[in-house]
Amino acid sequence: MKKVDFPIDKRKWHPGLIPGLIVLVSTYSKESIPNIAPISWIQMVSFKPPVLMFSGSRGSRTVNNILETNCFCVNTVDSKMVTKVFNCIKWFGQERIKKCGFNLSDAELIKAPLVDESRAHLKCTLYDTKEVGRAVIVFGEIKAASIWEEIALADTISAYKKLDQVLYMEDGIYALFDRLHRIE
Ligand SMILES: Cc1cc2nc3c(=O)[nH]c(=O)nc-3n(C[C@H](O)[C@H](O)[C@H](O)COP(=O)(O)O)c2cc1C
């Protein structure tokens, strides 16, 4: 098949070549004001210590809060939540939380809220940061995790269906994990 040049600017990628898992990162400010933000540039980094990373923006509430409290929570997003999650960035702070209608509660062990509607949570403490251009890569050590019991007890393929996570493809487009295959 003939190949043609493709942009190096990710915003011009159609199709997107590196889809990212959509999550909500939840934080508190040092005054305990809660915040949630959608993130799709997220990745595991290390088994031991159990460290993940995500890319946030310098000056964003999420990054500022994490630098203040050293804590954050990664909350899964499912197909029922995804439209609200895409649209929520029209608002900021408390108004965003109110417009989404998500309920928050305190996580155990760390100073961060949890999004109650999420089916699983990774509770993290700040491990390190690295600035790249306007981005701040936040490394978080996973200190605790929780998931719906029904998902934890399900067989492997059904567990992915019940978790029902969502991938960011490009602006306004997401994909679901509704076709799972075992390697033969
Ligand atoms: C689906 C989706 C995925 C996003 N992924 C990221 C991301 O990975 N990194 C990032 O910096 N911003 C991302 N954004 C944009 C931030 O969520 C947005 O800038 C938000 O306002 C940051 O909120 P905060 O200032 O409360 O932290 C994403 C937005 C959407 C809707």
The ligand as a Gaussian input file, in Angstrom:
#p B3LYP/6-31G(d) Opt

LIG

0 1
 C      -11.570000      13.643000      26.991000
 C      -10.545000      14.656000      27.417000
 C       -9.240000      14.276000      27.644000
 C       -8.278000      15.219000      28.068000
 N       -6.993000      14.808000      28.298000
 C       -6.075000      15.704000      28.743000
 C       -4.742000      15.274000      29.049000
 O       -4.396000      14.094000      28.960000
 N       -3.876000      16.223000      29.472000
 C       -4.230000      17.540000      29.631000
 O       -3.390000      18.351000      30.033000
 N       -5.478000      17.958000      29.367000
 C       -6.412000      17.072000      28.938000
 N       -7.688000      17.482000      28.675000
 C       -8.033000      18.899000      28.920000
 C       -8.212000      19.173000      30.409000
 O       -9.161000      18.299000      30.988000
 C       -8.672000      20.635000      30.585000
 O       -7.608000      21.494000      30.233000
 C       -9.179000      20.942000      31.955000
 O       -9.775000      22.225000      31.924000
 C       -8.119000      20.936000      33.028000
 O       -8.802000      21.181000      34.239000
 P       -8.148000      21.763000      35.542000
 O       -7.623000      23.160000      35.232000
 O       -9.292000      21.796000      36.518000
 O       -7.044000      20.855000      35.940000
 C       -8.661000      16.568000      28.251000
 C       -9.981000      16.952000      28.028000
 C      -10.921000      16.011000      27.613000
 C      -12.342000      16.448000      27.392000

